[in-house]
């Protein structure tokens, strides 16, 4: 059983005319940090084994002891406390998703949700503060606080009819508590968080030499850094960019139901000319592990979009800035360190690029305007530079195997 995807959440919010915050369009970047909370196990096969055991337990209604025995039989040695963490959090997420699905299906008759915390000596102040808050099921409040929204969250949500909600009292905006988001370990059906603190804590609790985890942690930490960096480089959403996002989204989703919202957002920034920060970073970033991770994500995202909107023209023309083209010389081979969007708007120099059929993303195929976005790693030879009608014209030819 899989959590609600961010694309499904966006589609749902779009249908209900809910305006999502800018951050939501790149929240899926956080899922790249996850290997379902088992990120410091010694190998991918061990991770798969643990997760398969969790899924089997969920499907069969097995107990924690059954799950622990299954993991032990697979030769994995983890502390009982850690296995309890993995098991209970994943089972809670699966049940939470089932509850969310049921509530969505009955929203016409029960359109409100009430937060329900367990009022005992174990409940955290942040969670009891949300107890009995009532908001419409479409409210963005639930994007952040639909349980479980934190480590070992035991809270739940109760669906209400409109009459029940009004009788109990719908919580107004000014009565919502101001909480610091507890995103250290959240597996809510609609949000995910990073787990650096938890990971380090569990390493220390394991009783093993922390140096044993150094190599695997470097990769995990690089993903955390890359996720934060890419999020910071994406341009804020405006009314126009949000509208165009949904246009691209509606076009892309039937063609690739698993495409990432952040991939669409990144493509959108290039199409709308809001890519200065990401381009500058990719062109001049130091050679670090996290930079390599981020660059790989950009390449993967653009490749995924290209699969559904590949350019089929043999030649593409578009404008670029003088600063971009000034260092190019005839006979020189240039390689793209960042995506290059070719459009006929806003540039001082004209590029004519030949031999590009099958290369780049055709924006028109995604109803995103006219232009072609060429991906990182492509190489072009500068064939000719000339002056025509008061404009510098560069002829380039794509070098393909």
N, C-alpha and C positions, 0 to 999 in steps of 0.2 A: 504494500500500500504506500503510495507516494504522497508527499505533501502537495497542497495546492500550489501550482507553479505561479511565478510572478506574472507570466503572460495571462494566465487564467484570472488572476486578481485584477490586472489592468483591464482585461476585457469586461469583467464584471462591473468594475467601477465606471468604466466608460458607458456601459449600457444604462447604468443608474445615474449618469451625469454627476458622478462624484469627482471633484477636482483633487487629484493626488498631489502631494508635495513633490518638489523636484527630486528629493533624495530617493523616492520610491523607484524611479526609473533606472537607478543603478544599484538598488539593493541586492540584486541577484549576484553582484560581484562578491558579496560575502559568502555565498554558497561555494565559491571556488576555494575557500579556505577550509571547507569541511571534508572530512572523510568519515562522516557520521560519528564524530567525537572520538575516533580511535586513531588519531593522526600520528601518535608516537609509537605505534606497534612496529615491529622490526621489518615487516615486509607487506607488500600489497596483498599477498595471498593470505596472510594472517588477518588483515583487515577484512577481506572478503569473507573469510571463514566466520569471523565474529558477527558481521552483519547478516550473513546468511542464517546464522543460528538465531539471531534476534527475529528475523522475518519468519523463520519457521515457528518460533515460539508464539509470535503474534497470530499466525495463521491457525495454529493448532490449539491456541489457548493454553499453552504450557506454562508451568510455574518457573520461577526464577531458578530453582534447583535444577530443573530439566535443562534450562539454558546453560547453567554453569557446568553441568556434566558434559553437555555437547561441546562446549569450548575446550574443556579439559581433554576430552577424547581426541580433539584435533591438535593436541600438543602445544597449546598456547597457555602460558603461565602468567596470569595476572592476579592482582589482589582481589579478594572477594568484594571489597568496597568499590573498586573500579568496575568490576563486572556488574555490580548492582547499579551503578551509575548508568552504564551503557544500556542495560536491559530496561530499566524503569523509564529512562528518558525516551527511548525509542518506542516502547509500548505506549507511553503517554501520548507521544506525538501521533501515533497511528490512530488511537482512540479519539484524540482531539480532531483529527481530520475527518473521521467518520461522523462525529457530532456536528462539525461545521457543515459537512455535505448535507446532512439531514435538515439543519436549520436553514440553509440556502434554499432547499427544495420546498420548504413550507413558509417562505418569507411572505407570501401573499396573505396568509392568514395569521402568521405570527411574525410581524415585521420588526419587533424590538428584541434586544438582548439585554439581560441583566448579569452583571459580573457577580460571581459568588465565590468568596474566599472562605477558607476553613478557619473559623475563629477559635484557635486554640493557642497553646503556649509555644507552638513551633512556627506560627505564621509570621512572616516578615512585615514590618510596618508599611513598606511600599505596596504590599499586596492587600492588606486589610484596608488600606486607604481607598482602594478601588471597590470595596465590597458594596454591593447593591447599586452601583452606578448603572443607569439605564440609558442606552443610546440606540438609535435606529441601526439595523443590521448593516446598512450601507455606509455608516459613519466611518471616516478614516481612523477614529479612535481604535477600532478593532484591528487595524493593520499593525498596531504596535502592541496592543494589550490583550489580544485573544490568547487565552492560556493554551499550552504552557509558554510563557514569555520570559522565563528565567530558569536558572538551574534549580531542579527539583520543585518546580512550581506545581502545587496540588490544586490550584483553583479551577473553577469550571464556569460555564456560561449557560444561562437558562433562557430559553426563548419565551416571549410573551406576546399575547394579542395586543392590539392597540388599546383596547379598553383596560386590560390589566396594567399596561405600562402607564397609562394616564392616571389610573387609580393609585398606583404606587408612587408615581411622580417621575417624569422623564428628567434626567439630569441636564440642566442648562450648561452652556459653555463656561460661564463664570464660576460654576461650582465644581468643575473638574479639578482634581488635585494637581499641583505642579510637581511632577516626579522626575527625578533623574533617571533616564532610561536604563534599565538593568538588562543590558544586552550582552553580558558576558557569556551566557550559555542559553540561548533561546532556540527552540525548535518549534515555535509556533507555526501553524499551517501557512502563515503569510509573511513571516519575517525570520531572518537568520542573523546570528551575530558571530563575531570572532571569538576565539577561545584561547588567546595567548596565556592569560593568567591561569585559567583552568588547566591548560596543558602543563605549564611549569609546576603547578601545584601537584598534579597527579604524578609527575616524574619524581618529585621529592617524596611523595607518599609511597611510591613503589618500593622504596628501600634499596634500589639499585644505584650504581654509580651513574650520576647524570651525564658523564662523558660518553656513555654508551649511546646516548641519543643525539650527540652533537650533529652528526651528518644529516640525519632525518629532520632534525629541528631547523637546520639551516634552510632547507627547502620550504618547510612550513612557514618559517618567519619571513622568507622572501615573498611568499604569497600574501601574507598579512600586509607587508609593506607595499606590494604592488597594488593590492586592492584599495588601500587608503589613497595611494598616489593617483591612480586612475580616476577614482571618485572625485578627487580634488581638481582634476584637470578638465572634467566635463563641464560644459557651460550650464548655468542655471536655466531652468525652463521658463519660457514666456508663453503668453497666450498663443502666439503664432507658432512657436516651436512645438507646443503641446498639440496643437491641431495637426501639424504636419507629422508629428510622431504617430498619432493615431491613424492618419492616412496610410503611412508606411506600414504600420502594425497590421491594419486591416488587409493590406495587400500581401504581406509576408506570411502572416499566420497560417493561411490555408496551404501555403507552399512548404512551410517548415514549422510544424507545431512546437518544436523544441528550441526555436531560436531565442537567444537571450535578449531581454529588453535593453540591457546595457550595450549590446551590439548594435541595435537599432539606434540608440541614443548617440553612440559614437559616430555612426554613419550620418546621422542627422546633423551633428556638429560640423562635419565636413561639407555637407550639402549647403548648409546655411552660412558658411563662412565663419563659424565660431570655433575653429580648430587651432587657433594660434598657440594656445598653451600646450596642447597635446603634441602638436607638430614640433614646437621648440624643444620640448622635453625629449621626444624620440630622436631628434637630430643631434642633440648635444648632451644627452644623459651619460653619466659615467658608466663604465663597464662593470656593473655589479650583478649579482644573482637576481635581485628583485627587478632590476631593469630588464634583464633577459626574460623573466616571467611576464612582465607587463607587455613587452614587445611581442612575445609569443601569443598572449591573449588577443592583442590587436590583430595579429596576422590570422589567428584562428577565426576571430569574429568576422573579419572581412572576407575570409574564404567561405564562411558559411553563407553570408549574404550573396557573395558572388555565385554560389551554386544555384540560387534562385533568380538571379538577375544579371547574368553574364553579358558583357558587351559582345555584340555580333558584327560590329562595323570593322572594316579593314583599316580605316584611318579615322582619327579623332582630332579635332581642333579645339583649342581653348586658350584663354588668356591667363597669364601669370604675371607676377610683379617683376620689375626691373631687378630688384635685389635678388630674387630667386635665380634669374637667368644670367646675371652679369658675369659670373665666373666660368660659364661654359664656353668651350672652344671647339671648333670643327675637328672631328676625329676623336674627340674625347668620349669615353664611356662613363655614364653616370648611373649610379644605383640608388634606388629610393630607400632612404632610412625611415621615411614616414609616408603614409598614403598621400597621393597627389590628386586633387579634384580638378578636372578639366572642364571648365564652363566658359561661355563666351561673355561673361559679365565681370567687370571690375578690374581687369588687368591691363598692364601697359605693353606687354610683349605677347605676341601670338606664337603658340606652339602648334605645329602640325606633326602629329605622331603617326607613323605608318607601321604596318605589320602588327596590329594590335587586336585582330579578331580572336576572341576567346580570352582576352585579358581585360581586367577591370570590371567594375560594376556599373551597369547602365541605370542611372537614377530614374529615367523615364519608366522603366519596367516596374518600379516600385511607386509610381505616381508621386515622385519626389522632385519633379522638375527635370530639366535637361542638363546633361553632363555625364561624365564618366569618372569614377574614382578608381585610380590605379593603386594596387596594393604594395605593401612593403616588399622589398627584395627584387623588384623588376629592374632590369637594366636597359638603357637606351644609348645608342650611339648618336652623337650630334653630327648629322650629315651635312647641313648647310645653314649658314646664317646670312640673311640678306635684309635689305631695307626696302619695304614696299609701302607706297601710299602713306608715308610719314610714320610707319610703324616697323619695329624690328620683328622679323619673322624667323623663327628657328624651325628647321625640319629635323626631326628625330626619327630613328627607326628602332623599334623594339627588338632586342636580342633574345631569341627564344631557342630552346634546344630542338 
